[in-house]
Amino acid sequence: MSVQYESNTSNIRTPSIERALYGITLCSYTRTMSPILISPEEHEPLIDLVWNESRVRESIQEICTEADQTYNSDLFWPEHPDDADWTPHVPMTSLFWGAGSTAWTLLTLRDEQAIQPLRNDYILALQKIYEFYLKSPDWDVITPSYLFGESGLLAVLHRFAPSTQLASLIFEKCQETIVRPENELMWAAPGAMIVARSMLESTHDPRWKQLLIDSSNILISRWKNHPEIGVRIWTQDLYGKQSHYLGAVHGFAGNVFGILISKPYMPENQLEMVLKDSVETLLRTALRSDGLVNWKPALESDPENILVQWCHGSPGIVTALGEFPKNHSSELENLLVEAGELIWRAGPLKKPFGLCHGTAGNGYAFLKLYRRTGNTVWLDRARRFAIHALDQSDHQKKKNGKRRFGLLTGDLGLAYYLWSCIKEDNRFPLIDFI
């Protein structure tokens, strides 16, 4: 059944919304400049198209068929022009950039019967991808990390071809990961905790429960009070620089997400401390105006360098806090709704349409809020962003002559997001589940 949308009147920006987004008015209670909540040049108007489930299903199949037909057993998938400035060499294989997540998406959508049977053996492909990674890692150094390294590729392989030997190797790599100094999801403990939860669910081996407990204790021990803002926050030791990131991928929200994965195994007093301190930090670091809220990428970020995407800003914080107990804090519930309103009023991103920093990734925040609140307006908004992202994808294909393969940065992420909108499923792929 398709959903007919009215004209886009609900996304028209009123003067008060303009002031809140761009910080162009004086706050009556402080007589100082309102915070800037978005970078307007990063966004574009939302197109007014109809959600048509038949068309969406056809698009999912089209994207996956092209990926299936393009697969090469030696080089996996070709480099896309949009990747040329980012990727040090071809092919990239990690879950973040490369072939590992593409194979995962095709296999997962096949298993969920979202697409027709595939012509290639992607379990064999995952084995080859891992072997290629060991010979030529994405960042020139082999790492045990989740999104950029071994544990992620191995966990995906285990999902589709489990073995005792493989599980032991994954456990070893996760043990190496949880002690890394980065204190963020891509490289360090939270990523290992995603793997541990998945492995615990599939194997019921108690060592994964203990790894979750150990990881939480490591993260909590590194969660220090910041003398200037008066609440606790993590320091990220990342790429030769120390910062205090706030978002889901590199910072605070991603670490809280990792700890909350472990909440069934935490002492009650420790869990209450984590919940209380998390809310306090989010409140203290929030930029709020006229019922909208966003966060800077890091405490040290330029006040005008404001992003609204999964890796930095409100979208990632909403998705990361999906594990937070419902109705535990009215202040948090208000923050999440205000963050959702900010994402909607800001509009789709001009950037590539994928999950990490694109329109589709932002849409998962709406799916989270739909499940959290039960309000169908969030599902409608998620589907509006889905149609917009699909339009962006079609334009990019016409421009470049091919699609961009990859889950977190390309069309396969869009395909999975479209499927999530059909199923009304708020789980962020490779984060909420493997």
N, C-alpha and C positions, 0 to 999 in steps of 0.2 A: 504494500500500500504506500503510495507516494504522499508526501506532505506538501501542501501548497502554502507558500509563504506570501504574505502581503508585501506591499512596497516597503522599502527599508526605512520606515519612519522611526522605528525604535532605536535606530543607530544615528539619528540626527543629533548633532552636537549643539546643545543650547549654550548661551553665553556663560552660564555657571560652569558647565562641563568644560568649555574651552579654557576658562580660567584655571580650573583644577588641573587639567592636563598640562598646560603650558606655563603655569605659574606666573600669570600676568596681572595679578591683583594683590592688594594688601589684605592680609588676614585681619579681621576685625578684632580678634582677641590678642594679637601680638603686635600689630602694626608693622610687621616685617613682610618681606616678599614670600609668597607661597612657594613651596617646593615645586620644581619642574618634575612631572611624573612620567613623561615620555619624551623621546626624541622624534618629533613629528616627521622628519625626513625619512625615518625608518618604516613608515606605514603608508598604506594606500586605502582608498575608499572600498568598502565592501560591495561586491557586485550583488545585484538583486536577481537571483536565479532560483528556480524551483528545485527542491529536493526530490529527486526521482530515483527510487531504489533500483529500478531496472537498469537505468543508465549507470548508476554507481556500481552495480554488480558487473556490468559489461566492462567498465573501466578497470576494476580490479583484475578481471581476467586478461584484459588487453595488456596491462602493465606486466603481469606475471608471465604471460606468453612471450612477450618481447624479451624479458630477462631469461627465460628458459631457452629461447631460440638463439640468444646471443652468447650463451655460456660456451667457454672454450676450456677444455680440460687442462691446458698448459698455462694460460694466462687468466683464466676465470672470466672476469668481465673487463671490458675496455675502460680506459680512463675517460672521464667526461671533462669537457673544457672548464667547467666550474671547479673541478678538483685540481687543476694544473698548478695553481699558486699555493696549494696547501700540502699536496702529497709529495714527499721527497723522492719516491720512485714508484714504479708500476710493476706488478700489481700490488695494491694494498690488501692486506688480509685480515686485519684486526676487526673486532666487532664494531668499533666506532667508524672507521673509514671504509672498511673493505668487504671482501668476499664472504667472510664468516657470517656476517649478519644478513647478507643477501640470501645465502643458502638457508639460514634459519627461517627467514620469512617465507620463502617458497615452500619449505617443508611444513611449516606451521599452518599456513593457509591451505595447503593440500590436506593436511590431517583434519582441519576444521571444515573441510568440504566447501570452502569458499571459492576454490578454483578447480579446474579439470585436472586429471592426472598429468604428471610431468614426464617429459621424455628423457630427462637426465637423472642419473643416480647422485643425489646431493648428499647422501651419507658418505659415499666414496669421495665426493668433492670435499666434504669437510675434513676428511683424513688428509687429502692432498693439500688443502689450505693450511692445515696445521704444520705439515712437513715443510711447506714453502716458507711459512712464517719463521721456523727455526733456522732456515738458511738465509732468509732476507727479511728480518723484522721491520715493521713499519718505521720505527724510530732508530733503526740501525743498532739497537741494543735489545737483546731478548729480556723481557720483563715478565714476571708472574702475574701482572695486574689484570683486572677484569676487562675493561673496554679496550685497552691497548695491548693486551698480552695473552699469555698462555692460558690462564685460568678461565678466561671467557671462551676462547675457542674450544678448550677441552670440555667445558660445561655444556656447550651447545652440542658437541659430538656425543656426550653422554646422554643427553636428552633423547637422542634418536637411536643410539647404539650403545646402551649401557654395558659396563663390564666392571668387575671387581678391581682389576688392574688399573683401569682408567680412573675409577673413583679414588684410588690411593694416590695417583699422580695429581689429581685435582686437589686433594686434601693437602698435599705437600706444597703446591703452588699457593694455595690460600693461606697457609701458615706463613709463607714468605711475604705475602701481600699485607697481612694485617699489621705488621710492624713497620711498614714503610712510613717515611716522615711527611708525606704530602697532606695527609688528613683531608682527603676528598674522595669522591666516588670513582672517578676514572682510574686512578692509580693505586688507591690504598684501601683501607679497611672496609668502607661501606660497600665497595664492589665485591669484595670477598664475602661479605655477609649476604649479598644477593645470591651468590653461588651456594653458600652454606644452607640457606633456607630451601633452595631448590633441591639440593642433594638430600637434605633431611626429609623432605616430603616424598622423594622418590625412593630412598633407600631405607629410611627409618633407623639409620646407623647413629647411635648416640654420640659419636665423636663430632658430628656436625652440630649438634646442640651445644656441646662444649666449646666448639670454635665460635659459635655465635656469642656465647657468654664471654669468652676471652676477648673477642673483638670489641664488644660493648664496653668492657672494663678498660681496655686500652683507650678507646675514644673518650670515655668519660674522664679518665685520668689526665687527658690532654686538653680538656675543656676548661679554660682558665678565665678568670674575671679580667675584663678589660678596664684599666684604670680610668679611661676617659669617658666611656659610655656607661660604666657601672653595672654591666651585666656580663655573663659569660659568653665567650666566643672562641672559635678555634683559629689558630694561625696556620696558614697553608705555606708550606715550604715547597714552592712549585716553580720549575723552570728557572732556578737560580735567584728567585725573589721571594721574600716573605710578605704575605698579604693576609687580610681578613675578609675572605669572600663570604657572601651571604646566600648565594643561590643553591640550586639543586645539584649541579654538575661538579662545581669546584669548591663548594663551601658548606656553610652552616646547615642549610636545609637538607642537603644530601647526607650529612653526618647524622642529623636527627632521624632521617628516614632509616638509615642503617641501624641505629639503636632501637627504633620502634619495631623493626623486624623481629628483634629479640625480646620484645616485651612479655611474651608468655613465660619466659625463663628468668626474668629479673625479679629480685626482691621487691616487695610492694613499696617500701620506702624509697628505694632507688628509682623506681619507675615514677613515683610521684614527684621526686626531685627533677627528673628529666622533663616531665610534662610542664611543671611550673616554670622552670628556668627557660625552657624553649619559648613559651609564650612571652615571658618578660623580654627576652632578646628580640623577638620579632616585633613586639610593640615598641621597644626603645629605638630600633633601627628603621622602622617604617617611615615612609614619606606619605603623608595623608592630607587630603584636601577634598572637601565637598563630597564625601562618601566614596572616594576612590583611594586606592593605596598601591604603592609600588616600593621597591627597594633598590638601592644602588647595587651594582655588581659587587663592590667591596667597600669597606669603610673608607679606604684611601682613594676611591674613585672620584673623579671630577664630578661635582654636583650636576653638571650638564650632560655627563655621559651616562644617560639613563637608557636601559634596554628593557624590552618586554618580550622575552623569549624563554624557552624551557631552560637553557643553560644559565641565564641571568635574568632575574626579575620575577614578577608575580606569577607567570605561568608555571615555572619550575617549583616555586614555593608552594603553590596550591597542590600540585601533583605530589610533591614530596610529603606533604602533611596529610595525605590521604590515609596513612596508618594511624593518625592521631585519634584517640577514642572520641566518638561523637558526643557532643554536648558536655564534654569535660570542662570546657571553658567558653563562656559566652563571648568573651573578648576575642578568642581565636576564631570562633564561628563568624563573627562580624568581620574580622580581618579577611578571611577567605572569601566571603561574599563581596567585600569591597575590592579585593584583588581581581575577582572575576569580572566585576563591572568595569574596572580599569582596562582589562584585556579586551573586552567587548567594545568599549568606547574608543580605544586606541585604534581599533581596526586591524585588518590583516597586515602581515609584514610584507615589505617589498622584496625581502631576501628570498633565496630559494625556499621552497614551500615545505621542506622536510620537517623532521621532528626536533632536532637539536636547536635550530634557530630559524624556524619557519612557521607558516600559518597552521600546518597540521599539528605540530607540537603544541602550539598555543591552544588548539582546540581540545586537547586532552584535559586541560583545566576545567573546561565546561562540562565534560563528561564526569569528572570527579565531583563537581558541584551538583550535578544532576543526581548522582547516586547519594550524595551526602544530604541534600536538602529535599529530594523528591519533587522539586519544582521543574516542570517540563520545559520552562523557558530556557534552561541551560542545555537541554538536549536539542532544542531548536537552534540555539546559537552554535552548538557544536556542528550541527549539520550545515548551517550556513557557512561556517568556516571551511568545512569539508568541500563544499561545492566551489568555493572561491579557490581553495588550494588546487583542486582538480583543474580549474580553468588556468591557473598559473602553470601547472604542469604541462597542459596541452600547448600553451604558448611557448614554453621553453623547448618542447620537443620540435615544434615547427622551426624555431630559431636555430637549434643545434643539430637537427636531423636525427637525434637519438635521445633516449632517456638516460637519466643519471641513476645508476644502480647502487644500492646501498640502503640500509634501514634508517640510520640516524641522520643521514644527509641527503637522501634521494627519494626516488619514486617508490621504492619498496616500502619505505616508511609511510608514504601517502596511501599506498594500497592497504596497509594494515590499519591505518587510521580510518579509512573509508569502511572497512569491515567492522571496526569497533563501533562506528556510528550506526551501522545496520543492527548489530547485536545489542546496542546500548551497553557496551562493555567499557568500563573506565580504566582498565588495566593498561599501563604504559608498557609496551613491549621491551623485553630484556631488562626492565627495571622492576616492575611489579611481578614479573614471572619470566622464566626462561623456557 
